[in-house]
Amino acid sequence: MKTMKKIILSYAILLLLATTACMKDSKFLSVPSTSILTNEQAFSEPAQVLSILADLYNRQLDVTNFDNWQSFADFSESFPSQNDQDFFVKRTSWNFGEWGTWDYGYIRDVNLFLERCAAATKLEEADKSRFLAEARFLRANFYFEMTKRMGGVPLILKSLYYELGSDPASLQFPRAKESEMYDFVISEAEAIRDLLPANATVKNRASKGAALAMAARAALYAGSIAKYGTNTPSVSLPGEEVGIPAGKANAYYEKALAFAKDIINGSAGAYALYAIKPDPVDNFINIFLDKATNPEPIFIEDYRLRSGKVHYFTGWNQPRYGAEEEEGGRINPSLNLVQSFEKLDNTFAPLAVTSGGNPVFYNNPVDIFADRDPRLAATVILPGSNFKNKPVDIWAGYMLANGNIITGDDRGAQRPLPGTTNPVQVVGFDGPINAKEFTAQTGFYIRKYLDPTPGAGSRGTNSEIPFIRYRYAEVLLNAAEAAFELGRKDEAVGYINQVRTRAGFPTPLTEAQLTFDRIVHERRVELAFEGHILFDMKRWRLAHIRWDGNRMSETELVTNIGKANKRSTQPWGLWPYKYYAPGDPNNGKWMFRIVLPALVTGVNNFQMGNYYSFISDEVRANNPKIVRQPNQ
């Protein structure tokens, strides 16, 4: 179906005002107006209802999104190469309110939509049924997002009204148990699954596949919180507003597996892994670009050129040198992430910077990444690679035989080399240059989501590639994890190998090789920059271990790669240099240095109080039934 229109009806304003108006809703709607539609008018035509519903779709919550590139520049997976954003790598802790939300305005708007749509008399029953199911999906998905951040929250399923002078206690609801929130999300998905289209081409609206994908993810989260919450007993509350009893873990894992298998077996539509391009790098890149022939996305945030809804993510993050607007370079993936992409023989190893204490030389800078998981080059722009058929100019300078470095402080700076008089370029136009914003300060740029279409990196055009919220590869990984936790490794390895084979691995993993470390690793590399790492680390109760607030040494950085509990508190870089030693057989070849960017003076410190975001003093003062989060 065509992309939904942005809200253009004035009724959207009415719906917003209804959330804050002091007068009774019935009186407010009875005020005559020539510019505002009544409920009966607004819910009389499918196109008008869809326009109202579009606003609710547009306000769904994501921890990362294209309009906020900074949300990708955290967790030591990347570095923000914009000077006024360097607080990401200078701070020494996350505040307790980080990632939190208490947006009951949105919940009220969905509840109002459900009530008004249900009361409509001029809609065909088929249309009404689908609209109601879509709104229930949006409400459930939003409550899921709230629960991931806050734990149990008040579960409000109808619009509430306050009469002046009445007792506010009637509007004060306690927090539900965390398990009750997950149960609600799962039960809503079960209730609406067959009221939504079982059609894999429906991606920007709720579908049966989207409902099942939401349920599978929610059940998996609940199961892992129940299982791994035993490792952090302080992250709980006596009333279970936070924390899920361990005895519930397997039942949730069973549900997660069942929901995922419903999608895998085709009952929700013809979803599949994207496998159209013969080259595995190009194929993975195009998962996020191909809107025409792509069976993998299940639920997306869509954009359309000339629709009023486009994004500038490519403009902000494309290689700056030679870009359409001479702008970009903001998200610099870290060496922490880059080296986690394993070798094609299914082993983990640091990149070969030295051997026996001596530098390793390469004919081309990209050669150091040879025989690695193809998803690396599809996720990260590497030194020596191309973007939009143009070479990326990432190199840090000349390395002399005595270890001295000749470089510059400006992009593409020129200086004479020893024994010469004519200046030559001594640093890449894309850097890396310490503290030089918009250069590749880690030695890398992001590749995932960058749109190579002409105009996508210019402000006059922008990009229309979608942000994928649920996709089929994640469903397979959810199934693999649930089956693994249930002790069904034979089943689990089959699901994970489907993802790895598509990625380009020639040899499948065996049951014996499938471990919890592997489960964690596979999600990290397959789903990099898709908004999963924070909530994965939280539900496995690994966040306080990975981001423990202590500085990292280079030795720590390059050891224990692929381990679930590996620390990663600072984003490191890998800088390429041309070797300058006339007469030496390695003259003109490339070598590398592992570097901690100069602006990285802080550490990521995830405290026990960060597992559930702070509920404001104002909220708790207005509702004394709201229990404070633990460890805050």
Secondary structure, 3 states (H helix, E strand, C coil): CCCCCCCCCCHHHHHHHHCCCCCCHHHHHCCCCCCCCCHHHHCCCHHHHHHHHHHHHHCCCCCCECCEHHHHCCCCCEEECCHHHHHHHCCCCCCCCCCCCCCHHHHHHHHHHHHHHHHCCCCCHHHHHHHHHHHHHHHHHHHHHHHHHHCCCCCCCCCCCCCCCCCHHHHCCCCCCHHHHHHHHHHHHHHHHHHCCCCCCCCCCCCHHHHHHHHHHHHHHHHHHHHHHHHCCCCCCCCCCCCCCHHHHHHHHHHHHHHHHHHHCCCCCCCCCCCCCCCHHHHHHHHCCCCCCCCCEEEEECCECCCCECECHHHHHCCCCCCCCCCCCCEEECHHHHCCCCECCCCCCCCCCEECCEECCECCHHHHHCCECCHHHHHEECCCCEECCEECCCCCEEEECCCCEECCCCCCCEECCCCCCCCEECCCCCCCCCCCCCCCCCCCEECCCCCCCCCCCCCCCCECCCEEEEEHHHHHHHHHHHHHHCCCHHHHHHHHHHHHHHHCCCCCCCHHHCCHHHHHHHHHHHCCCCCCHHHHHHHCCCHHHHCECCCCCHHHHCCCCCCCCCCCCCCCEEEEEEEECCCCCCCCCEEEEEECCCCCCCCCECCHHHCCCCCCHHHHHHCCCCCCCCCC
